[in-house]
Amino acid sequence: MSQENPRVGILMGSDSDWPKINKVAAALQEFDIPFEVNVMSAHRTPAAVAEYSTNAESRGLQVIIAAAGGAAHLAGVVAAHTSLPVIGIPVPTADLGGMDSLLSTVQMPGDVPVVSVAVGMGGPRNAGLFAVQILATADADLRRRFAEFKTRLVAKIGQKNEAFQKQLQTES
């Protein structure tokens, strides 16, 4: 799912991660942010991860999002090879529910920053939205569109509350 002139790179440790993280792409698409998606493993293809990360900035990427489960070292390996911001998505696992992935992603040594989002639920979407926020720091139009998104979110939640209050009244 590569797009022309991607600004965000999305890496997954396995193609089976895509159904669990594809909301990251949807969030980027909402803001017309071009991205690319690749499968690379910190443990099975370490040279490919190093090459991708090392060359990412020269290819025009501005943020890298790395999703992995279990011994989720992908984001850390990426961060070791680039100065770009790296967002880690800990992918839920069958054995430990993603706690293993979360701990592997957030336990980075000093001087190798990786931002981590939540396991499951809103994590992948938040990774995409956080990438948008990072890009918006240097893009006034994107910053304006993100502010409008936040305003729409407030209105959306207000409408949901009104509908819920009406539902409560009919149930009483």
N, C-alpha and C positions, 0 to 999 in steps of 0.2 A: 504494500500500500504506500509506495513512495510517491510523493508529489513533487512538482517542479520547485526548485529552490527551497528545500525544506529549512525551516528555522529551528525545529525541534526534532531531536532524534529519540525514538522510543525503542528500547531494547528489551527483549524478554529472554529469560533463560531457556524457555521451551515454547513451542508453538501451542501447547495445551494451556498456556497461561492466557492466551488472547481472549477467550470468553470471559475470563475473570477480570480482565483489565481494559477491555475495549472502550469503556466509558472515558478513558483518557483521550482517545481520539475524538470522540463526540464533543468533548469540551473544547478541544482545539478547533474543531470544525465550526463550532458556534461563533468563533471569533476570526474565522478565515485565516488561521495560522497554518501554513504548510508544514507537513511533518513527514517523516519516514519511519517505517517499522521494520526491525530486523530481529532474527533469532540468533542469539550468541550466548554462550555459557562461560562464566568465569572459570569453571573447572574443566570443561570439555574442549573449549576453543579459546584458551587464554591469549594466544598470540593475535587472533582475530579481534578480540575485545580491545587489546592494547593498541593495535593498528587503527581501529575505528575511533577510539577515544583520542588518540594522538592527532589524527587528521581531521577530527570533527570541526574544529574552529576554522581551519583553512577551507573547508568545504561549505562554510556559511552557517553551520549550526550555531545556535546561541544558548541552548539549554538541552541537556540530555536527561531523559527519564528512563530509569532502569528498573525493571520488574523481575523479581525472582522469588522462588519459594524454597523452603527448607534451609539449607546452608546458603542463604541469600547474600552472596558476596559480590554479585554483579555490580551494584551501585558503587561499592567501595573500590573495586578494581578499575571501574571507569574513572572515578574521581582521582585515582592514583596517576592516571595518564592524561589528564586534561585540567585546564584552569577554568573551564566552563562550569556553570552551576549544574549540580547533579541532584535529581530528585529520585529517591528510592521508593518503589512500591513493594511492600512485603506481600507476597501472594499467599492466600490461604492454602494450607496443606491438609491432607486427610488425617495424618498422624497426630499433629499437635495444633491443628486449627489455625495455623499461621503465627503462633507465638514464636516458633523457631525462626520464621522468616523475619518477623519484627525485630527480634533481638539481634539477628545477624545484620540487619540493615542499620539499626540505630547505634550499635556499639562500635562506632568508628574511633580510631585513635586521634589524638589531637593533631591538628594541622592537615587533616584530610576530611574536609566537611562534606557531608551528605545530608540533605534534608529528607526526612521520612514522613510519609503520610500513613493513614490508618490502614490496618489489614481489612480487606473486604469493604463492603458497603460503600461509603463515600470516598474511600482512599484513592482509587483511580481517577475519579472525576476531579477530586481536589488536586491531584498531581497536575492534571491538565490546566486547571484554573490557576494554580500557583505558577506554572510556566507562563501563562498569559500575563499574570501580574509582574513577573520578572521582565518579560519583554516590554511591558507597558511603561517601565521606568524610563525607557529611552524612546517612547513612541506616544506622542500626545494624543493622537487619534485613538489608539488602542486603549490608552488610559481613560479617555472620555467614554468609550464604548463599555469598558469594564465598570465604570461608575454607573452608567445607565443600567447595566445588568444588575448591579447591587440594588438600585432603586426599584427595578421590576421585581426583584426577590422580596423586598419589603412589602410591596403591594400584593404579591402572590400569597405570602404568609398571612397578611391581613385578611384576604378573601377566604383563605382556608379557616381562619379563626371564626369569621362571621358565619360560615356554613356550619362549622362545628357547634357553635353556640345555638344556632337554630335547631340543629339535630338534638342537642341536649334538652331544649325546651319541649320538643315533640315527644321525647322519651319520658318526660316527667309526668 
